[in-house]
Amino acid sequence: MPQMNNLVGAGKMFLFLMGELMLLFIGISFFIALIQIYLSKERIKRILTTQRKGINSILGALLGAITPFCSCSTVPILVGLLKSGAPFSGTLSFLLTSPILNPAIIGMFLVFLGLKATIIYTASTFAFAVIVGLLLDRFGFEKEVKNVSIRGDIGDELVYEKLQGTFWAKNMIAFRHAFIESLSLFRQVFPYLLIGAGIGSFIYEFVPQDLLSNFSGKSKILSVPIAAIVGVPMYIRTETMIPIARIMIDKGVSHGTMVALIIGGAGASIPELSLLSSIFKKKMMIAFVLSILLVAIVTGYAFNIVM
């Protein structure tokens, strides 16, 4: 009977996690789709085309954080920004925040890991993107960018500025499109949410607490850098990992270990690195990966100290 009770418990946890994830993801996806209509990719280019490097880097990190494009979209935007003459610091800060800091990640952190964890994660990753963007610009890494162009541009996107009709008519079109986009994105991500909820539920009921806490508890100093390094070659969907992280933390794994794994995997996954290798030279690729590892490790230790 213990096995049956475990299955029932895992089933209840699965339904609870899926319910939270579905409501959270659709709501945040709707908000994100609206942002991308009102803040078009062309407008992003215009905002970042300044010569004030400090402010530009902050704006780049901020825009990357509120416009969570996938790698397929981020790389063409990055090329467009570089071609348009936008300062290197701002474009790099945009690239760094886009995969590891966006409304979906912030919302899921808030629900599953709490306000304190969300503030630490947001502040550290944002500051990292700004500082690294400025440092790499300062040390001349702009010359480590290849002279490339990407075919296909942003002419087909729905942009609020180009909509016709009354104020209410244009906003109705924007809201309808955002809702359709949120459902479309949800369908794409749904398998990953299922995987995340399923793995989390299994760990919750069937994996002994002592096993995980002994493997990477707070006393395991090396668990944070190991998790960051392991995360880099993995293709981690943050939507999958955050609910799993909540369960594993409850089982005794340190906050820092899980956060380092998430940042390493989301910030420098193999698919993203493959795309970036068409733009960056070898030295810039190494600097990018080391930067992601650094923020993963530093943020992980910060979590272990504060949490």
N, C-alpha and C positions, 0 to 999 in steps of 0.2 A: 504493500500500500504506500510506503514512502515514495516509491517511484511514480505512482499515479498522482500523489499529492504534489510532487515536484512538477509534473506535466501540467496539472491544473494551475499551479502557481505561475509557471512560465507562460501559459496561455493568457492568464489575467494580466500579467505584466506586459505581454506583447500587445494586447488590445489597448492598454493604457498608454503605452508609448506611441503606438500608431495613431491614436486619437489626437494626442498632443502634437505629434509631428505633422499630421495632415492639416489641422487648423492653423498651426504656426506657419507652415511653409506656404500654404495658399495665401494667407493674409500678407506675409512679408513679400511674396512674389508679386502680388498685386501692387504693393507700394513701390517695389523696385521697377516694375514695368512703367508705372506712372512717371517715376524719376527719369527714366530713359526716354520718355516722350517729351517731357518738358525741358530736359537737359540733354540736347542732342550731342552726338559725337563731334559735329562741326563746332558747336558752342564750346565743347571741351577744348578743342584746338585753339579757339580764339582766347579763351581764358588763360591758357598756359603759355601763350606766345608773348612773354614779357622778358625783360632782361634782369629783373630783380630776383636773384637766385634764391635767397632765403625765403621770401614770400612765395616764390614760384614753387619751391619744394614743398612748402606747407600746403599750397593749393593743389599740387599734384597728388600728395598723399590723401588729402580730403576728397578730391574727385574720384580717386581710385577706391576709396572706402565707401562712397555712396553710389558708385556705378559699377556693380559687380558683374562685369562682362566675363564670359568664359574665355579660355585661352585662344580659341579660334577668332574671337573678336578683339581681344586685348592686343594681340600681336599686330594686326593691321592698323589699329589705332596708334600703337607705339611707332610704327613706321611712318604713319602720316604726321605724327607730332614731330618726329625727327626731321622729316622732309620739309615741314613748314617752318623750321627754324626755331621751334620751341626750345628753351634752355634744357640742357641735358639733365640737370638736377631734378627739375619738375617732372620730366617724362619718366625718369627712373623711379622716383617716388610713387608716381601713378602705377607703374608696373608692379612695384613691391607690395603696395597695399591691396591691389585688386583681388588677388587670390586668397589672402589671409585675413582680410578685414573688410567686411561688408554688412549690410543690414541683416541678411539671413544669419550670418555667423553670430553677430551681436545678439540678435533675438533668441537664437538657440542657446547661446551661452547664458543669457539672462534666465531663461526658463529652466534649463537643466543644471546649471552650475551656480547660479545666484548672482546678485548685484556686485558683490565684492570681486569675484572672479572676473566678471565682465569688465569692470573698471580697470583692473590690472592688465588684462589682456589687451583691451582697446588702447590704453595709454602707452603700453610698452611697444606694441606693434606699430602704432602711429609714429611715435618718437623715433623708432628704429628706421622707418621708411624715410623720414625727413633727414635724419643724420647721415644715413648711408648715401642717399641721393646727393647731398652736399659734398660728402667726402670723396666719392668716386668722381664727381665733377671737378673737385679741387685737384685731385691727383691725375687728371688728364685722361680718364678712361673713355672720354667721348671719341677719341681716335680709335678705340677698339670696337667700333660699330662698323659693320660692313655696309657698302654702298648698294643697298637692295631696294626693291620696290615690290609691292604686292598688288596683284591685279584684283579688280573688284573693289568697289568702294562703298560708300554709305548712302548711295542715292535712293535705295529702296526702303529705308527706314521711315517709320511714321514720326514726323516731327511736328510739334504743336505750332511752330511758326508758319508752317506751310498749310495748315488746315484752313478751310473756308467756312463761312457762315457766322452766325451770331456767337456771342460768348458762351451761352449755354449749349448751343449745338456743337461747338468745337470741344467743349469739355465732356459732353456726352460721348462723342466719338472717342476721345482719349480714355475715358473710364471703361467704355465697352472693350476697346482694344486691350487695355491693361488686364481686364478680367479674363479675356480669351487667352492672352499671353501667359497669365499665371496658371491657368488650367493646362495649357500646353507644356509649360515648364514642369508642372507637377507630374504630368504623365511621363516625362522623360526621367525625372528623378525618383519616381515611385518605387522602382526596383531597389534603388539604393536605400531608400527609407525602410523598405521591407527587410533588407539585409541587416541594416543597423538595429532595427527593433528586434529582429529575430536573434541576432548574436547577443544583444544586450539581455534579452529575456533568458536565453540559455545560460549565460554567465551568472545571472542573478540567482537562478535556481540550482544549477548543477555543478558550478565550479566552487570548490571549497575556499572560504575566505582566507585561510592561512596560506594557501598555495600562492595566491596573488600578492598578498602583503609581504610574504617572505621573498618573493621574486623581485619586487621593485617598490618596496615601501620607502618611507621618508629617510630611513637610515642608509639606504643604498645610494651613495653619492654618485656613482657612475651611471646610475639608471637614466639620468636626464640626458647626458650626451649620447649614450647608446641609443636611446629612443629617438633623438634628433637625427642621428646618422641612419638608423633603420628606416625612418620615415621618408628620407629623401628618395630612395629608389622605388618606394611604394607609390601607387596612384590612389591617394586617400581622398575620398569625397568627405568634406567636412560634415555634410548632412548625415552621413553614415556614422562618422566617428564620435560626434558629440554625445548622442544618447548612450553609445557604448562606453564612452569615457565616464559618464555619470555612474553607471553600474560598476565599473571597475574601481572607481574612487571609493564607492560604498564598500567594496570588497577589500580595500586596503592599499590599492595602488596610489601613489602620491599624485597630487594635482599636477606637479611639475613634470612628471614623467609623461602623463597623458597629453599635456599641452605641448611639450616638446615634440611628441610624435605627430600631433595634428599640424603644427606649424611646419615641421620638416616635410611632411607628405603633401600638404596643400600648397606650400610655397615653392617647392622645387621638385615637382613630380616629373617623371620621365617624359610624358607627353608634352608638358610645357617646355622642358629643356630641349626637346627635339625641335620644337618650333623656334625657340630662341636661338638655337645654334645656326639658323639661317640668317640671323641678324647680327649676333655678337661673335666676335673673334674669341679665340681660345682663352686669352687672358681675362676678358670680360666675363666669360662663362664661369671661370674659376672663381672670380670675385663675387659673382652673383650667388653661386652655391654656398660659398663660405659665409656670405652675408646672411643667407637664410639659416644656415647652421648656427651662426652666432646669435641671432635673435631667438631661435628656438631654445638654445641652451640658457641664455641669460634670462629669458622669460620663464623658462622652466624652473630655474633656481629661485627666481623672484617669487613664483607661486609657492614653492616649498617653504620659503622663509615666512611669507605673509599669511599663507593659508594654514 
